[in-house]
Amino acid sequence: MTHDPQARRQFADIMAGPDDEVDLAQAALLIACEEYPDLDVARYLARVDELARGVAARLEGDPGRGAAVRALNGLLFDEEGFRGNLDDYYDPRNSFLNDVIDRRTGIPITLSTLYIEVGRRAGLPVDGIGLPGHFVVRVAGTLVDPFHGGAVLTADDCQKRLDRIYGGRLRLDDTMLAACERKAILARTLGNLKAIYTKAGDFLRALNVVELLLRVDPGSLEQMRDRGMLHASLDCYALAAGELEEYLEKAGNVPGHAEVRRKAAELRALAARVN
């Protein structure tokens, strides 16, 4: 598969800037360009703008408390029919914002991304909230779950969700309800894609995702290590060995370093035999 080098450069430029200047919708669509090199990013941004105008129009006729949630939920879920993809949660298309917009279905983080950006363009304060195992938003102080049709959540609701996932071993605290930075939202989206592709054995696509993750956080030791491992899976022995050796030099004596060192030596030996 090929990617759009211009889109990747644009993504890198955005990631190099301040977090509060990141247009989350634009960056998410640039991620989608990895799968769709000819994607018309401007057309989809115009669609997000159109949805925001619809929310703004609803707000004009609803000055009451909770108007922001009613306007966003009314347009996105009641009128447009966006919904969580319960039937095929791990379909990679759920992670691409253009597919989410076209198919009106996605996973928690991409539906939240759309919710955040439509709200922001309509002048509403919307933050992403990265609960363990789930992603929601906060709108004017109210927690909302875009994956479940915009359901309004209380702290007790969040605790019950944690109990279902972690069997009562994890207690909700204020740090879990803190607003996510925009780059962190993009990294979480990319992390989902990386896991999907790796599990499917699609190592080239997983490698492309790692390249984007390294644009989000160029110093990430985890991504440096995984890039080497993915190159190894693609039989690029010398390249993989060099990347794992660089990782070991920078990471030091971290847990698992001995295993990585053995892997790097094995790959170096394979590269010598091939050459």
C-alpha positions, -999 to 999 in steps of 0.1 A, spaced: 0 0 0 11 36 -6 5 66 16 3 103 8 36 119 17 21 154 17 -6 143 42 21 128 64 41 160 63 10 181 71 3 158 100 39 161 113 37 199 110 4 200 130 20 177 157 50 200 159 27 229 170 10 237 203 -17 213 214 -44 239 217 -39 249 180 -45 213 168 -76 210 146 -86 175 157 -109 169 127 -82 179 102 -55 158 120 -79 128 122 -86 130 84 -48 132 77 -45 99 96 -72 85 72 -50 96 43 -27 66 52 -55 43 40 -71 67 15 -42 86 -2 -67 105 -25 -90 116 4 -105 150 -1 -98 163 34 -114 197 26 -147 181 17 -150 163 50 -140 194 70 -167 212 51 -191 185 63 -180 190 99 -186 227 95 -221 220 81 -229 199 111 -217 226 134 -240 252 117 -269 228 123 -260 227 160 -256 265 162 -291 269 146 -306 246 173 -289 266 201 -306 298 189 -340 283 197 -329 266 230 -315 290 256 -321 267 285 -297 248 308 -284 217 290 -290 233 256 -255 224 244 -261 186 250 -296 188 235 -284 205 204 -254 182 198 -273 150 206 -304 161 187 -284 168 155 -258 140 156 -278 111 170 -315 119 165 -313 136 131 -281 123 115 -282 89 130 -246 85 142 -242 54 164 -216 31 180 -206 1 159 -215 -27 182 -216 -53 154 -181 -49 141 -162 -29 167 -127 -38 154 -133 -29 118 -105 -4 110 -130 19 92 -143 28 127 -110 46 133 -111 67 101 -131 99 105 -142 100 68 -156 65 72 -173 75 104 -189 105 87 -199 85 56 -212 54 75 -225 72 105 -209 47 128 -177 44 148 -160 36 180 -160 57 212 -129 78 204 -138 86 168 -174 95 176 -161 116 204 -137 133 180 -166 142 158 -186 154 188 -157 176 200 -151 192 166 -187 198 158 -192 213 192 -160 234 190 -170 248 156 -204 257 171 -187 276 199 -193 250 226 -168 239 252 -163 201 246 -134 181 260 -124 145 255 -123 123 286 -102 92 284 -117 69 309 -99 36 313 -113 13 286 -138 39 272 -138 74 258 -164 100 264 -168 138 263 -176 166 287 -199 193 274 -204 224 296 -197 203 327 -219 173 316 -204 139 308 -218 125 275 -212 91 259 -212 95 221 -209 57 215 -242 51 232 -263 78 215 -252 107 236 -262 92 270 -256 116 299 -234 100 325 -229 106 362 -198 97 382 -217 66 395 -223 56 359 -186 59 351 -178 38 382 -203 11 371 -186 10 337 -152 6 354 -166 -22 375 -179 -41 345 -145 -38 328 -122 -43 358 -143 -63 381 -144 -37 409 -106 -35 411 -104 1 399 -119 32 416 -128 63 396 -107 94 406 -104 129 393 -75 122 371 -96 99 350 -121 127 344 -94 153 333 -96 167 298 -74 149 273 -50 169 252 -57 168 215 -25 150 206 -33 124 232 -67 118 216 -49 112 182 -23 90 198 -51 69 213 -68 66 180 -36 55 163 -29 31 192 -63 14 184 -54 11 147 -20 -3 155 -34 -30 177 -60 -39 151 -35 -42 123 -9 -61 144 -35 -86 156 -45 -92 119 -9 -97 109 -10 -66 86 24 -54 96 29 -29 68 -2 -10 79 8 -13 115 42 1 106 26 31 89 6 38 120 38 37 141 54 62 118 25 86 126 27 78 164 63 89 162 52 122 147 29 127 177 57 117 202 91 116 184 108 104 216 85 74 223 107 45 232 77 21 229 72 32 193 109 30 185 110 -6 197 78 -16 179 90 0 146 120 -23 149 98 -54 156 75 -46 127 104 -42 103 116 -76 116 81 -91 108 85 -77 73 119 -94 69 139 -61 69 165 -77 91 193 -51 89 169 -21 93 151 -39 122 184 -47 140 196 -11 137 163 3 151 163 -22 180 200 -14 188 191 24 188 162 17 211 184 -3 235 210 26 235 183 51 244 162 30 267 189 16 289 182 -12 313 144 -13 310 123 -44 316 125 -67 287 158 -53 274 175 -87 274 149 -102 251 151 -72 228 190 -75 228 187 -112 218 163 -103 190 186 -76 177 215 -100 176 194 -126 159 183 -101 133 219 -88 128 230 -124 121 201 -130 97 210 -98 78 247 -109 75 236 -143 60 212 -126 35 240 -102 24 
